[in-house]
Amino acid sequence: MQANYLEKLPEAVATALNHDFVFIINENLVQHYPARQWTDQEILSDLKRRFGVEGHFVQKENYRIVELPGVETVKIIVP
């Protein structure tokens, strides 16, 4: 996935970013699921269950994202 994918989010997606959801983005699809009042650890545990790797939070381009080592085709935004 391109390094500047965050700059190229469709306007509808950028507008929809909400702190109550986790957004999973790949080249052809944007998915989201509710994570209301989840702790960071609960989010990371759920992503590990889904993708099989430990992720960690980083700040990039004014977004809080989860990096998943070895899973470069998927980007996770947690507003």
N, CA, C and O atoms as a MOPAC input file, in Angstrom:
PM7 MOZYME 1SCF
protein

 N      0.85500 1    -1.17900 1     0.00000 1
 C      0.00000 1     0.00000 1     0.00000 1
 C      0.89500 1     1.23400 1     0.00000 1
 O      1.96300 1     1.22800 1     0.61300 1
 N      0.47100 1     2.27700 1    -0.67600 1
 C      1.24900 1     3.49100 1    -0.79400 1
 C      1.50700 1     4.12100 1     0.56700 1
 O      0.67400 1     4.05500 1     1.47000 1
 N      2.69100 1     4.73900 1     0.69300 1
 C      3.07000 1     5.36800 1     1.95200 1
 C      2.13900 1     6.51900 1     2.31700 1
 O      1.93100 1     6.77800 1     3.50300 1
 N      1.58100 1     7.20700 1     1.34500 1
 C      0.73500 1     8.37200 1     1.61600 1
 C     -0.75400 1     8.04100 1     1.53800 1
 O     -1.56200 1     8.89600 1     1.17500 1
 N     -1.11000 1     6.83200 1     1.86900 1
 C     -2.51300 1     6.41400 1     1.77000 1
 C     -3.43900 1     7.28200 1     2.61700 1
 O     -4.60100 1     7.47400 1     2.25900 1
 N     -2.94400 1     7.80700 1     3.73000 1
 C     -3.80300 1     8.62600 1     4.59100 1
 C     -4.20800 1     9.92500 1     3.90500 1
 O     -5.30900 1    10.43000 1     4.12500 1
 N     -3.32500 1    10.46200 1     3.08100 1
 C     -3.64300 1    11.69300 1     2.35300 1
 C     -4.69700 1    11.45100 1     1.28700 1
 O     -5.39300 1    12.37900 1     0.87600 1
 N     -4.81900 1    10.21000 1     0.84000 1
 C     -5.70700 1     9.89700 1    -0.27400 1
 C     -6.99500 1     9.19900 1     0.15900 1
 O     -7.69000 1     8.61100 1    -0.67000 1
 N     -7.31300 1     9.25900 1     1.43500 1
 C     -8.58000 1     8.67800 1     1.87100 1
 C     -9.73100 1     9.39000 1     1.17700 1
 O     -9.71600 1    10.61500 1     1.06600 1
 N    -10.71700 1     8.65600 1     0.71400 1
 C    -11.89300 1     9.31800 1     0.13600 1
 C    -12.50600 1    10.27400 1     1.16800 1
 O    -12.47600 1    10.00400 1     2.36800 1
 N    -13.04500 1    11.35800 1     0.70200 1
 C    -13.61400 1    12.37200 1     1.59700 1
 C    -14.66100 1    11.77300 1     2.53600 1
 O    -14.70400 1    12.11200 1     3.71900 1
 N    -15.49600 1    10.88900 1     2.01400 1
 C    -16.53700 1    10.26700 1     2.84700 1
 C    -15.92100 1     9.46900 1     3.99700 1
 O    -16.46500 1     9.45300 1     5.10100 1
 N    -14.80400 1     8.81700 1     3.74700 1
 C    -14.13700 1     8.04800 1     4.80200 1
 C    -13.51300 1     8.99300 1     5.81800 1
 O    -13.68700 1     8.81200 1     7.02400 1
 N    -12.79700 1     9.98700 1     5.34600 1
 C    -12.17000 1    10.94900 1     6.25700 1
 C    -13.20400 1    11.62600 1     7.14500 1
 O    -12.94500 1    11.87300 1     8.32400 1
 N    -14.36500 1    11.92600 1     6.59200 1
 C    -15.44300 1    12.55100 1     7.36100 1
 C    -16.02600 1    11.57700 1     8.38300 1
 O    -16.45800 1    11.98700 1     9.46000 1
 N    -16.03600 1    10.29800 1     8.04600 1
 C    -16.65500 1     9.29000 1     8.91300 1
 C    -15.76900 1     8.85900 1    10.07700 1
 O    -16.25400 1     8.22400 1    11.01400 1
 N    -14.48500 1     9.19200 1    10.03600 1
 C    -13.60000 1     8.76500 1    11.12600 1
 C    -14.15900 1     9.24600 1    12.45000 1
 O    -14.40200 1    10.43700 1    12.64100 1
 N    -14.35700 1     8.31800 1    13.34800 1
 C    -14.99300 1     8.59700 1    14.63100 1
 C    -14.29500 1     7.77600 1    15.70000 1
 O    -13.90900 1     6.63400 1    15.45400 1
 N    -14.13400 1     8.33800 1    16.86500 1
 C    -13.39100 1     7.65200 1    17.92000 1
 C    -14.08700 1     6.39900 1    18.44300 1
 O    -13.48500 1     5.65300 1    19.21500 1
 N    -15.30700 1     6.14800 1    18.06000 1
 C    -16.00900 1     4.95500 1    18.52600 1
 C    -15.82700 1     3.75400 1    17.60300 1
 O    -16.42700 1     2.70400 1    17.83200 1
 N    -15.00500 1     3.89500 1    16.56000 1
 C    -14.83200 1     2.83300 1    15.57700 1
 C    -13.36700 1     2.58000 1    15.27600 1
 O    -12.52000 1     3.45800 1    15.44000 1
 N    -13.08600 1     1.36900 1    14.83300 1
 C    -11.77900 1     1.00100 1    14.30500 1
 C    -11.96700 1     0.85500 1    12.79600 1
 O    -12.88800 1     0.17100 1    12.34700 1
 N    -11.10300 1     1.49100 1    12.02000 1
 C    -11.18500 1     1.44700 1    10.56500 1
 C    -10.05900 1     0.57600 1    10.02200 1
 O     -8.88900 1     0.78900 1    10.34000 1
 N    -10.42000 1    -0.40400 1     9.20200 1
 C     -9.46800 1    -1.30100 1     8.56200 1
 C     -9.47000 1    -0.94600 1     7.07400 1
 O    -10.50300 1    -1.01800 1     6.40900 1
 N     -8.29400 1    -0.56200 1     6.56200 1
 C     -8.20300 1    -0.05200 1     5.19600 1
 C     -7.20500 1    -0.89800 1     4.41100 1
 O     -6.08900 1    -1.15000 1     4.86800 1
 N     -7.62600 1    -1.33200 1     3.22100 1
 C     -6.67300 1    -1.91600 1     2.28600 1
 C     -6.89500 1    -1.26100 1     0.92700 1
 O     -7.69000 1    -0.32900 1     0.81400 1
 N     -6.21000 1    -1.73200 1    -0.09300 1
 C     -6.26400 1    -1.08000 1    -1.40600 1
 C     -7.67800 1    -0.92000 1    -1.94800 1
 O     -7.98000 1     0.10200 1    -2.56500 1
 N     -8.54600 1    -1.89500 1    -1.73700 1
 C     -9.85400 1    -1.89700 1    -2.38800 1
 C    -11.04500 1    -1.80100 1    -1.44500 1
 O    -12.19100 1    -1.81600 1    -1.89400 1
 N    -10.79300 1    -1.70300 1    -0.16400 1
 C    -11.90600 1    -1.79900 1     0.78000 1
 C    -11.61700 1    -1.01300 1     2.05000 1
 O    -10.49000 1    -1.00500 1     2.54500 1
 N    -12.63700 1    -0.35700 1     2.56800 1
 C    -12.58100 1     0.28600 1     3.88500 1
 C    -13.67500 1    -0.34100 1     4.71700 1
 O    -14.84900 1    -0.30300 1     4.34700 1
 N    -13.28700 1    -0.92500 1     5.85000 1
 C    -14.25200 1    -1.51700 1     6.77500 1
 C    -14.11100 1    -0.80500 1     8.11300 1
 O    -13.06800 1    -0.22600 1     8.41800 1
 N    -15.15600 1    -0.85600 1     8.89000 1
 C    -15.04800 1    -0.34100 1    10.25500 1
 C    -15.94800 1    -1.18100 1    11.15400 1
 O    -16.91900 1    -1.79500 1    10.71300 1
 N    -15.58400 1    -1.18000 1    12.42800 1
 C    -16.41400 1    -1.87900 1    13.40600 1
 C    -16.40400 1    -1.09100 1    14.71000 1
 O    -15.42800 1    -0.40700 1    15.01800 1
 N    -17.47800 1    -1.18700 1    15.47000 1
 C    -17.57800 1    -0.40700 1    16.69700 1
 C    -16.61700 1    -0.91000 1    17.76600 1
 O    -16.41600 1    -2.11100 1    17.94600 1
 N    -16.03500 1     0.05400 1    18.46400 1
 C    -15.15500 1    -0.25100 1    19.59300 1
 C    -15.42300 1     0.78400 1    20.68600 1
 O    -14.49600 1     1.35400 1    21.26100 1
 N    -16.67600 1     1.00800 1    20.95500 1
 C    -17.07900 1     2.02500 1    21.93200 1
 C    -16.53700 1     1.68900 1    23.31500 1
 O    -16.74100 1     0.59400 1    23.84000 1
 N    -15.85100 1     2.65100 1    23.87800 1
 C    -15.30200 1     2.56000 1    25.23000 1
 C    -14.30200 1     1.41600 1    25.38500 1
 O    -14.06600 1     0.95900 1    26.50300 1
 N    -13.71900 1     0.95000 1    24.30000 1
 C    -12.67100 1    -0.06200 1    24.38800 1
 C    -11.37300 1     0.60900 1    24.80300 1
 O    -11.10900 1     1.75200 1    24.42800 1
 N    -10.57800 1    -0.09100 1    25.56600 1
 C     -9.24700 1     0.39600 1    25.89400 1
 C     -8.32300 1     0.11000 1    24.71500 1
 O     -8.65600 1    -0.67700 1    23.82800 1
 N     -7.16900 1     0.75200 1    24.71500 1
 C     -6.18900 1     0.46600 1    23.66900 1
 C     -5.81500 1    -1.01500 1    23.67000 1
 O     -5.66400 1    -1.61800 1    22.60800 1
 N     -5.66800 1    -1.59300 1    24.84200 1
 C     -5.29500 1    -3.00600 1    24.91900 1
 C     -6.39300 1    -3.90400 1    24.34100 1
 O     -6.09100 1    -4.90200 1    23.68700 1
 N     -7.64300 1    -3.56700 1    24.57300 1
 C     -8.73900 1    -4.35200 1    23.98500 1
 C     -8.70700 1    -4.27400 1    22.45900 1
 O     -8.94700 1    -5.27200 1    21.77900 1
 N     -8.41500 1    -3.10000 1    21.92900 1
 C     -8.31500 1    -2.94800 1    20.47600 1
 C     -7.16200 1    -3.78200 1    19.94500 1
 O     -7.32400 1    -4.51600 1    18.97000 1
 N     -5.99300 1    -3.67600 1    20.58000 1
 C     -4.83700 1    -4.45000 1    20.12800 1
 C     -5.08800 1    -5.95200 1    20.22800 1
 O     -4.67300 1    -6.70700 1    19.34800 1
 N     -5.75400 1    -6.38800 1    21.27600 1
 C     -6.07100 1    -7.81700 1    21.42800 1
 C     -7.01000 1    -8.28800 1    20.32300 1
 O     -6.83200 1    -9.37800 1    19.77900 1
 N     -8.00300 1    -7.47600 1    19.99000 1
 C     -8.92800 1    -7.84900 1    18.92300 1
 C     -8.21400 1    -7.91200 1    17.57200 1
 O     -8.46100 1    -8.82000 1    16.77900 1
 N     -7.33400 1    -6.95100 1    17.31200 1
 C     -6.58900 1    -6.97400 1    16.05300 1
 C     -5.64900 1    -8.17300 1    15.98600 1
 O     -5.45300 1    -8.74600 1    14.91400 1
 N     -5.06700 1    -8.55800 1    17.11600 1
 C     -4.21900 1    -9.75200 1    17.13000 1
 C     -5.05300 1   -10.98800 1    16.79800 1
 O     -4.60000 1   -11.86700 1    16.06400 1
 N     -6.25200 1   -11.05400 1    17.32900 1
 C     -7.13800 1   -12.18600 1    17.02900 1
 C     -7.46600 1   -12.21200 1    15.53600 1
 O     -7.49500 1   -13.28200 1    14.92800 1
 N     -7.70900 1   -11.05700 1    14.95000 1
 C     -8.08700 1   -10.97100 1    13.53600 1
 C     -6.92600 1   -11.24700 1    12.58100 1
 O     -7.09500 1   -11.91000 1    11.55700 1
 N     -5.73700 1   -10.72700 1    12.93200 1
 C     -4.61900 1   -10.76900 1    11.98900 1
 C     -3.46400 1   -11.66500 1    12.43400 1
 O     -2.56300 1   -11.94000 1    11.64200 1
 N     -3.47600 1   -12.12300 1    13.68000 1
 C     -2.46100 1   -13.05500 1    14.14400 1
 C     -1.11200 1   -12.45200 1    14.50400 1
 O     -0.14600 1   -13.18700 1    14.70700 1
 N     -1.02700 1   -11.11500 1    14.58700 1
 C      0.22800 1   -10.46300 1    14.97400 1
 C     -0.04800 1    -9.35300 1    15.98100 1
 O     -1.13300 1    -8.77100 1    16.01100 1
 N      0.95700 1    -9.07600 1    16.80200 1
 C      0.86400 1    -7.99400 1    17.78400 1
 C      1.06100 1    -6.65500 1    17.08600 1
 O      2.05600 1    -6.45300 1    16.39000 1
 N      0.12400 1    -5.75000 1    17.26900 1
 C      0.25600 1    -4.41100 1    16.71800 1
 C      0.66000 1    -3.42100 1    17.79700 1
 O      0.69900 1    -3.74500 1    18.98400 1
 N      0.96000 1    -2.20000 1    17.35100 1
 C      1.26600 1    -1.12400 1    18.29300 1
 C      0.79700 1     0.20200 1    17.70200 1
 O      0.74700 1     0.37200 1    16.48400 1
 N      0.45700 1     1.13200 1    18.58200 1
 C     -0.05200 1     2.43100 1    18.17400 1
 C      1.09200 1     3.37200 1    17.79900 1
 O      2.13700 1     3.39100 1    18.44800 1
 N      0.87300 1     4.14700 1    16.74400 1
 C      1.78100 1     5.21700 1    16.34700 1
 C      0.93200 1     6.39400 1    15.85800 1
 O     -0.24200 1     6.23600 1    15.52100 1
 N      1.54500 1     7.55700 1    15.82800 1
 C      0.87600 1     8.74900 1    15.31300 1
 C      1.48100 1     9.06000 1    13.95400 1
 O      2.69800 1     9.20500 1    13.84400 1
 N      0.64900 1     9.16600 1    12.90600 1
 C      1.12100 1     9.49100 1    11.56200 1
 C      0.12500 1    10.41000 1    10.89400 1
 O     -1.08200 1    10.16600 1    10.90900 1
 N      0.65400 1    11.47800 1    10.30500 1
 C     -0.17200 1    12.38000 1     9.51000 1
 C     -1.45900 1    12.78300 1    10.23100 1
 O     -2.53200 1    12.78800 1     9.62800 1
 N     -1.35700 1    13.11200 1    11.48700 1
 C     -2.48700 1    13.53700 1    12.31400 1
 C     -3.50600 1    12.43800 1    12.58300 1
 O     -4.63200 1    12.72500 1    12.98900 1
 N     -3.12300 1    11.18600 1    12.36200 1
 C     -3.98500 1    10.05500 1    12.65900 1
 C     -3.29600 1     9.14600 1    13.66600 1
 O     -2.06900 1     9.03900 1    13.68300 1
 N     -4.08600 1     8.50100 1    14.49500 1
 C     -3.58200 1     7.46300 1    15.38800 1
 C     -3.83000 1     6.14100 1    14.68000 1
 O     -4.97400 1     5.78900 1    14.39300 1
 N     -2.77200 1     5.42100 1    14.40200 1
 C     -2.92200 1     4.17500 1    13.67500 1
 C     -2.28000 1     3.02900 1    14.43900 1
 O     -1.47900 1     3.23900 1    15.35000 1
 N     -2.64700 1     1.81700 1    14.05200 1
 C     -2.01400 1     0.62100 1    14.59000 1
 C     -1.18800 1     0.01200 1    13.47200 1
 O     -1.70900 1    -0.29000 1    12.39800 1
 N      0.09400 1    -0.16500 1    13.72300 1
 C      0.95100 1    -0.85200 1    12.77200 1
 C      0.95100 1    -2.33200 1    13.11300 1
 O      1.09100 1    -2.71900 1    14.27300 1
 N      0.79400 1    -3.14700 1    12.08700 1
 C      0.80600 1    -4.59900 1    12.23400 1
 C      2.03000 1    -5.13000 1    11.49600 1
 O      2.02200 1    -5.18000 1    10.26600 1
 N      3.08300 1    -5.52700 1    12.21100 1
 C      4.29300 1    -6.01300 1    11.55500 1
 C      3.99100 1    -7.17300 1    10.61200 1
 O      3.31800 1    -8.13500 1    10.98300 1
 N      4.50300 1    -7.06300 1     9.38400 1
 C      4.31100 1    -8.11200 1     8.40100 1
 C      2.99100 1    -8.05300 1     7.65500 1
 O      2.74200 1    -8.87300 1     6.77100 1
 N      2.14000 1    -7.09200 1     7.99900 1
 C      0.84000 1    -6.96600 1     7.33400 1
 C      0.77300 1    -5.57900 1     6.69500 1
 O     -0.01700 1    -4.73300 1     7.11200 1
 N      1.60800 1    -5.35700 1     5.68100 1
 C      1.71900 1    -4.03800 1     5.06400 1
 C      0.53400 1    -3.66500 1     4.18700 1
 O      0.34000 1    -2.48300 1     3.90200 1
 N     -0.25500 1    -4.62300 1     3.75500 1
 C     -1.37600 1    -4.33600 1     2.85600 1
 C     -2.61100 1    -3.84000 1     3.59100 1
 O     -3.58800 1    -3.43800 1     2.96000 1
 N     -2.57500 1    -3.86600 1     4.91500 1
 C     -3.71600 1    -3.42600 1     5.71800 1
 C     -3.25900 1    -2.29700 1     6.62800 1
 O     -2.20600 1    -2.38100 1     7.25900 1
 N     -4.05300 1    -1.24900 1     6.68800 1
 C     -3.79900 1    -0.12900 1     7.59500 1
 C     -4.97400 1    -0.00400 1     8.55000 1
 O     -6.12800 1    -0.16600 1     8.15400 1
 N     -4.67300 1     0.28300 1     9.80600 1
 C     -5.69200 1     0.38400 1    10.85000 1
 C     -5.66400 1     1.80500 1    11.40100 1
 O     -4.61900 1     2.26900 1    11.85700 1
 N     -6.80100 1     2.50200 1    11.36300 1
 C     -6.93800 1     3.82800 1    11.97100 1
 C     -7.85600 1     3.70900 1    13.16900 1
 O     -8.94100 1     3.13200 1    13.09200 1
 N     -7.39700 1     4.26800 1    14.27800 1
 C     -8.19200 1     4.30800 1    15.50900 1
 C     -8.26200 1     5.77100 1    15.93800 1
 O     -7.39800 1     6.24200 1    16.67700 1
 N     -9.28700 1     6.49200 1    15.47900 1
 C     -9.38700 1     7.92700 1    15.79900 1
 C     -9.46000 1     8.20900 1    17.29100 1
 O     -9.54600 1     9.36900 1    17.69700 1

